[in-house]
Amino acid sequence: MKIQNLILFLILISSISIVTSETTSSQQLSKGGSMYEYFTDISDNTKWQYGVDSKLQQGIRLLSFGKGIYDFHEIELSLKFKGANGWEYVIHDNTWGTLKEVNEEFIITWTINPDSTWPNVVSVYFTSEFWEDVGWGDPFTNDDWIYMIDIYILDTTNPTISSPSDIVFEIGQSSSITWLVFDMHPSTYEVYKDGELVYLNSWFEFDETITYNLNFLNVGEYIFKLVLTDTYKNTNSDSVKVTVIDPNNPNKSEDARVSFSGYLFPLFIIGLYIRRRKNIVEKYV
């Protein structure tokens, strides 16, 4: 009984296949009767990043020749990415390949850089065109699109934000802060005044201008901070110092410090006098 269980275990182990990055379609039958298959190798896995080059390898593998067939020639491979709402992106190779032997492969390596127009999930399809050499009237094969795999595109880039200069203006005048922002997947922005949230809104354009009005401010100094967040939770921020002055009393803040010092100085003198009197009393006691 133990021997039978061991044999069964070995059979199960031998039937396990190792999963690799290669994805192979079902076998296809060409017009000339030859058998072949498509395959792809996603060397950078199935999670890509916006704005980053990723490689995808596409190939056609010859399984058997049909009767009287000598080779496949003028092979042209094409690749299609398809997303939601009818989005498509198709590319063709400009190298015509040839297959002359069984198990021979013709491979194209594509370098893909998804931009902001790409959806975050795309399906990959392959197709090919080629002639089969039979010495007369070579038959032409033009395959339909074959689905291969889905690719997920991630955004790991923080939003871009300008850094406006600090602002000084007189009370009663109009003033504002203007930030130039960019992100491929914009979402929300927040404005803080001295650490307190004062405004929250959404932004929709990749390249947008965000303006915050300062006309309501009283005389004083403030720190305004803009925080950007995109749909992938990437963030970025910028801070601007804003100073509002009174033209009728431009040194108001300095006057306040002088006034405060005016109170401190007499107190300082009184303190010295009391200490000195104490020392004199102790000396003669």
KEKOL-419563 format. One record per residue (C-alpha): x, y, z; chain; residue number from 1; residue in one letter. Coordinates in nm, 4 decimals. Each point is the difference from the previous one (the first is absolute). Layout:
        xx        yy        zz  unit  pos  code
         X         Y         Z     A  NUM     A
...
//
This chain:
        xx        yy        zz  unit  pos  code
    0.0000    0.0000    0.0000     A    1     M
    0.2856    0.2376    0.0873     A    2     K
    0.1693   -0.0799   -0.3312     A    3     I
   -0.3217    0.0803   -0.1891     A    4     Q
   -0.0301    0.3330    0.1825     A    5     N
    0.3627    0.0816   -0.0826     A    6     L
   -0.0557   -0.0770   -0.3674     A    7     I
   -0.3135    0.2193   -0.0031     A    8     L
    0.1939    0.2842    0.1665     A    9     F
    0.2782   -0.0225   -0.2591     A   10     L
   -0.2552    0.0120   -0.2817     A   11     I
   -0.1580    0.3121    0.1479     A   12     L
    0.3398    0.1677    0.0405     A   13     I
    0.0959   -0.0777   -0.3603     A   14     S
   -0.3221    0.1602   -0.1254     A   15     S
    0.0666    0.3380    0.1676     A   16     I
    0.1144    0.2655   -0.2497     A   17     S
    0.2160    0.2951    0.1017     A   18     I
   -0.1717    0.3341   -0.0660     A   19     V
    0.2211    0.2465   -0.1908     A   20     T
   -0.0559    0.3444   -0.1485     A   21     S
   -0.0675   -0.1519   -0.3419     A   22     E
   -0.3602   -0.0056   -0.1198     A   23     T
   -0.0831   -0.2208   -0.2984     A   24     T
   -0.3139    0.0034   -0.2117     A   25     S
   -0.1757   -0.3067   -0.1364     A   26     S
    0.1392   -0.1535   -0.3177     A   27     Q
   -0.1027    0.1539   -0.3279     A   28     Q
   -0.0450   -0.1664   -0.3419     A   29     L
    0.1319    0.2041   -0.2919     A   30     S
   -0.1615   -0.0039   -0.3429     A   31     K
    0.2790   -0.2208   -0.1272     A   32     G
   -0.0630   -0.2609    0.2710     A   33     G
    0.2966    0.0877    0.2247     A   34     S
   -0.0304    0.0105    0.3795     A   35     M
    0.1399    0.2876    0.2101     A   36     Y
   -0.0673    0.1925    0.3194     A   37     E
    0.0452    0.3468    0.1467     A   38     Y
    0.1792    0.0733    0.3251     A   39     F
    0.1007    0.3000    0.2054     A   40     T
    0.2487    0.0623    0.2779     A   41     D
   -0.0703    0.2945    0.2318     A   42     I
    0.3548    0.0565    0.1254     A   43     S
   -0.1068    0.2945    0.2209     A   44     D
   -0.2986   -0.1935    0.1449     A   45     N
   -0.3616    0.0996   -0.0555     A   46     T
    0.0145    0.3172    0.2123     A   47     K
    0.1384    0.2951   -0.1920     A   48     W
    0.0433    0.3651    0.0934     A   49     Q
   -0.1104    0.3105   -0.1832     A   50     Y
    0.2907    0.1778   -0.1667     A   51     G
    0.2384   -0.2941    0.0506     A   52     V
    0.1320   -0.2279   -0.2765     A   53     D
   -0.1138   -0.3628    0.0249     A   54     S
    0.0863   -0.2885   -0.2277     A   55     K
   -0.2374   -0.2513   -0.1541     A   56     L
    0.1211   -0.2851   -0.2201     A   57     Q
   -0.2274   -0.1390   -0.2715     A   58     Q
    0.0742   -0.3085   -0.2051     A   59     G
   -0.1323   -0.2638   -0.2399     A   60     I
    0.1215   -0.3591    0.0348     A   61     R
   -0.0183   -0.2536   -0.2866     A   62     L
   -0.1420   -0.3379    0.1104     A   63     L
   -0.0295   -0.1838   -0.3327     A   64     S
   -0.0008    0.0639   -0.3740     A   65     F
   -0.2997   -0.0759   -0.2150     A   66     G
    0.0415   -0.2233   -0.3039     A   67     K
    0.2396    0.1519   -0.2508     A   68     G
    0.0801    0.2984    0.2230     A   69     I
    0.3666    0.0986    0.0228     A   70     Y
   -0.0040    0.3110    0.2176     A   71     D
   -0.1935    0.2986    0.1317     A   72     F
    0.1307    0.3238   -0.1453     A   73     H
   -0.0726    0.3711    0.0255     A   74     E
   -0.1383   -0.0490    0.3487     A   75     I
   -0.1332    0.3223    0.1503     A   76     E
   -0.1151    0.0066    0.3631     A   77     L
   -0.2390    0.2573    0.1431     A   78     S
   -0.0952    0.0920    0.3525     A   79     L
   -0.3184    0.1614    0.1297     A   80     K
   -0.0789    0.1430    0.3424     A   81     F
   -0.3695    0.0347    0.0686     A   82     K
   -0.1650    0.1775    0.2918     A   83     G
   -0.3419    0.1047    0.1169     A   84     A
   -0.2265    0.2366   -0.1949     A   85     N
    0.1400   -0.1063   -0.3359     A   86     G
    0.3591    0.1165    0.0636     A   87     W
    0.2548   -0.1764   -0.2269     A   88     E
    0.3675    0.0297   -0.0805     A   89     Y
    0.1493   -0.2102   -0.2837     A   90     V
    0.3653   -0.0360   -0.1019     A   91     I
    0.1629   -0.1989   -0.2806     A   92     H
    0.3569   -0.1238   -0.0320     A   93     D
    0.2035    0.1107   -0.3009     A   94     N
    0.2075   -0.3183   -0.0283     A   95     T
   -0.1230   -0.2883   -0.2139     A   96     W
    0.1016   -0.3330    0.1490     A   97     G
    0.0411   -0.3503   -0.1423     A   98     T
   -0.0539   -0.3455    0.1540     A   99     L
    0.1674   -0.2931   -0.1740     A  100     K
    0.0063   -0.2766    0.2630     A  101     E
   -0.2430   -0.1589    0.2452     A  102     V
    0.0249    0.1526    0.3524     A  103     N
    0.1704    0.3082   -0.1441     A  104     E
   -0.1256    0.3338    0.1388     A  105     E
   -0.0315    0.3515   -0.1374     A  106     F
    0.0058    0.2533    0.2856     A  107     I
   -0.0552    0.3738    0.0272     A  108     I
    0.0839    0.1922    0.3203     A  109     T
   -0.2103    0.3097    0.0506     A  110     W
    0.0897    0.2903    0.2297     A  111     T
   -0.3221    0.1598    0.1210     A  112     I
   -0.0308    0.3273    0.1920     A  113     N
   -0.3619    0.0569    0.1111     A  114     P
   -0.0948    0.3668    0.0098     A  115     D
   -0.2905    0.1834    0.1599     A  116     S
   -0.2419   -0.1060   -0.2756     A  117     T
    0.0235   -0.3665    0.1032     A  118     W
   -0.2601   -0.1519    0.2351     A  119     P
    0.1314   -0.1739    0.3117     A  120     N
   -0.0967   -0.3475   -0.1298     A  121     V
    0.0625   -0.1147   -0.3582     A  122     V
   -0.0463   -0.3327   -0.1763     A  123     S
    0.2762   -0.1159   -0.2361     A  124     V
   -0.0793   -0.1583   -0.3387     A  125     Y
    0.2333   -0.1476   -0.2638     A  126     F
   -0.0360   -0.0720   -0.3684     A  127     T
    0.2237   -0.0852   -0.2961     A  128     S
    0.0171    0.0034   -0.3763     A  129     E
    0.2263   -0.2255   -0.2076     A  130     F
    0.0390   -0.2008   -0.3216     A  131     W
    0.0656   -0.3738   -0.0198     A  132     E
    0.2507   -0.1169   -0.2565     A  133     D
   -0.1345   -0.2876   -0.2105     A  134     V
    0.1855    0.0863   -0.3178     A  135     G
   -0.3171    0.1221   -0.1691     A  136     W
   -0.2783    0.2445    0.0879     A  137     G
    0.1144    0.0436    0.3604     A  138     D
   -0.3076    0.0110    0.2280     A  139     P
   -0.0300    0.3096    0.2210     A  140     F
   -0.1084   -0.0203    0.3647     A  141     T
   -0.1430    0.3022    0.1813     A  142     N
   -0.1088   -0.0946    0.3521     A  143     D
   -0.2676    0.1570    0.2121     A  144     D
    0.0993    0.1659    0.3261     A  145     W
    0.0851   -0.2531    0.2745     A  146     I
   -0.0435    0.1036    0.3654     A  147     Y
    0.3096   -0.0703    0.2088     A  148     M
    0.0112    0.1756    0.3379     A  149     I
   -0.1085    0.3021    0.2083     A  150     D
    0.2471    0.2658    0.1146     A  151     I
   -0.0547    0.2350    0.2941     A  152     Y
    0.1570    0.3449   -0.0215     A  153     I
    0.0927    0.1691    0.3279     A  154     L
    0.0713    0.3645    0.0730     A  155     D
    0.2772    0.0476    0.2579     A  156     T
    0.0964    0.3556   -0.0982     A  157     T
   -0.0797    0.2899    0.2314     A  158     N
   -0.1894    0.2966   -0.1445     A  159     P
    0.2106    0.2889   -0.1290     A  160     T
   -0.0502    0.3402    0.1633     A  161     I
    0.1614    0.3404   -0.0534     A  162     S
    0.1550    0.2044    0.2838     A  163     S
   -0.1303    0.3593   -0.0084     A  164     P
    0.2030    0.2706    0.1736     A  165     S
   -0.1014    0.1331    0.3407     A  166     D
   -0.2587    0.2785   -0.0172     A  167     I
   -0.0132    0.3422    0.1684     A  168     V
   -0.2941    0.2334   -0.0604     A  169     F
   -0.1869    0.2870    0.1656     A  170     E
   -0.3285   -0.0578    0.1719     A  171     I
   -0.2882    0.1041   -0.2244     A  172     G
    0.1833   -0.1045   -0.3174     A  173     Q
   -0.0844   -0.3072   -0.2073     A  174     S
    0.2406   -0.2911    0.0157     A  175     S
    0.0012   -0.3764   -0.0526     A  176     S
    0.2278   -0.3038   -0.0182     A  177     I
    0.0193   -0.1870   -0.3311     A  178     T
    0.1424   -0.3514   -0.0219     A  179     W
    0.0624   -0.1877   -0.3259     A  180     L
   -0.0673   -0.3718    0.0503     A  181     V
    0.0257   -0.3151   -0.2139     A  182     F
   -0.0861   -0.3663    0.0394     A  183     D
   -0.1192   -0.2739   -0.2337     A  184     M
   -0.2729   -0.1055    0.2438     A  185     H
   -0.1099    0.3111    0.1904     A  186     P
   -0.2369   -0.0273    0.2933     A  187     S
   -0.0203    0.2548    0.2850     A  188     T
    0.1832    0.2961    0.1501     A  189     Y
   -0.0026    0.1621    0.3433     A  190     E
    0.1002    0.3501    0.1112     A  191     V
    0.1207    0.0539    0.3579     A  192     Y
    0.0504    0.3324    0.1824     A  193     K
    0.2422   -0.0286    0.2903     A  194     D
   -0.0678   -0.3740    0.0170     A  195     G
   -0.3795    0.0269   -0.0099     A  196     E
   -0.1964   -0.1346   -0.2995     A  197     L
   -0.1853    0.2903   -0.1633     A  198     V
   -0.0877   -0.1363   -0.3464     A  199     Y
   -0.0534   -0.3403   -0.1639     A  200     L
   -0.0806   -0.0640   -0.3653     A  201     N
    0.0535   -0.2358   -0.2953     A  202     S
    0.2152    0.0579   -0.3071     A  203     W
   -0.0664   -0.1742   -0.3295     A  204     F
    0.2472    0.1222   -0.2636     A  205     E
    0.3481   -0.1511   -0.0315     A  206     F
    0.1496    0.3497   -0.0205     A  207     D
   -0.1913    0.2459    0.2180     A  208     E
    0.0323    0.3344    0.1771     A  209     T
   -0.1178    0.0264    0.3615     A  210     I
   -0.0574    0.3521    0.1347     A  211     T
   -0.0835    0.0908    0.3596     A  212     Y
   -0.1319    0.3479    0.0869     A  213     N
    0.1696    0.1905    0.2859     A  214     L
   -0.2173    0.3129    0.0116     A  215     N
   -0.1674   -0.1006    0.3267     A  216     F
    0.3208    0.0074    0.2056     A  217     L
    0.0707    0.2464    0.2810     A  218     N
    0.3386    0.1512    0.0748     A  219     V
    0.2462   -0.2705    0.0983     A  220     G
    0.2134   -0.2892   -0.1250     A  221     E
   -0.1430   -0.3316   -0.1198     A  222     Y
    0.1208   -0.3300   -0.1467     A  223     I
   -0.2192   -0.1466   -0.2753     A  224     F
    0.0574   -0.3610   -0.1054     A  225     K
   -0.1425   -0.1792   -0.3057     A  226     L
   -0.0213   -0.3820    0.0159     A  227     V
   -0.0688   -0.1987   -0.3190     A  228     L
   -0.1228   -0.3603   -0.0127     A  229     T
   -0.0565   -0.2134   -0.3105     A  230     D
   -0.2242   -0.3034   -0.0441     A  231     T
    0.2886   -0.2325    0.0965     A  232     Y
    0.0504    0.1881    0.3319     A  233     K
    0.3288    0.1557   -0.1122     A  234     N
    0.0420    0.3435    0.1594     A  235     T
    0.2062    0.3170   -0.0219     A  236     N
   -0.0133    0.3396    0.1727     A  237     S
    0.1321    0.3556   -0.0083     A  238     D
   -0.0081    0.2834    0.2557     A  239     S
   -0.0064    0.3783   -0.0509     A  240     V
    0.0591    0.2696    0.2642     A  241     K
   -0.2507    0.2864   -0.0259     A  242     V
    0.0516    0.3338    0.1773     A  243     T
   -0.2762    0.2615    0.0175     A  244     V
    0.1099    0.3520    0.1035     A  245     I
   -0.1857    0.3169    0.0968     A  246     D
    0.1171    0.2933   -0.2196     A  247     P
   -0.0981    0.2458    0.2751     A  248     N
    0.2061   -0.1851    0.2565     A  249     N
    0.2643   -0.2016   -0.1903     A  250     P
    0.1978   -0.0658    0.3210     A  251     N
   -0.2962   -0.1229    0.2006     A  252     K
    0.1690   -0.3264    0.0890     A  253     S
    0.3207    0.1847    0.0985     A  254     E
   -0.1985    0.2458    0.2147     A  255     D
   -0.1519   -0.2960    0.1809     A  256     A
    0.3443   -0.1380    0.0773     A  257     R
    0.1258    0.3412    0.1171     A  258     V
   -0.3069    0.0443    0.2191     A  259     S
    0.0555   -0.3410    0.1505     A  260     F
    0.3649    0.0831    0.0598     A  261     S
   -0.1124    0.3257    0.1644     A  262     G
   -0.1851   -0.2034    0.2592     A  263     Y
    0.2870   -0.2378    0.0537     A  264     L
    0.2719    0.2602    0.0520     A  265     F
   -0.1532    0.1680    0.3121     A  266     P
   -0.0682   -0.3422    0.1478     A  267     L
    0.3628   -0.0920   -0.0583     A  268     F
    0.1209    0.3187    0.1797     A  269     I
   -0.2357   -0.0608    0.2923     A  270     I
    0.1293   -0.3539    0.0312     A  271     G
    0.3610    0.1174    0.0146     A  272     L
   -0.0868    0.2627    0.2634     A  273     Y
   -0.1734   -0.2509    0.2244     A  274     I
    0.2886   -0.2439   -0.0248     A  275     R
    0.2536    0.2714    0.0793     A  276     R
   -0.1998    0.1176    0.3046     A  277     R
   -0.0166   -0.3585    0.1217     A  278     K
    0.3773   -0.0367   -0.0271     A  279     N
    0.0565    0.3256    0.1938     A  280     I
   -0.2338   -0.1061    0.2818     A  281     V
    0.1662   -0.3411    0.0281     A  282     E
    0.3424    0.1708    0.0168     A  283     K
   -0.0823    0.2068    0.3065     A  284     Y
   -0.2035   -0.2601    0.1859     A  285     V
//
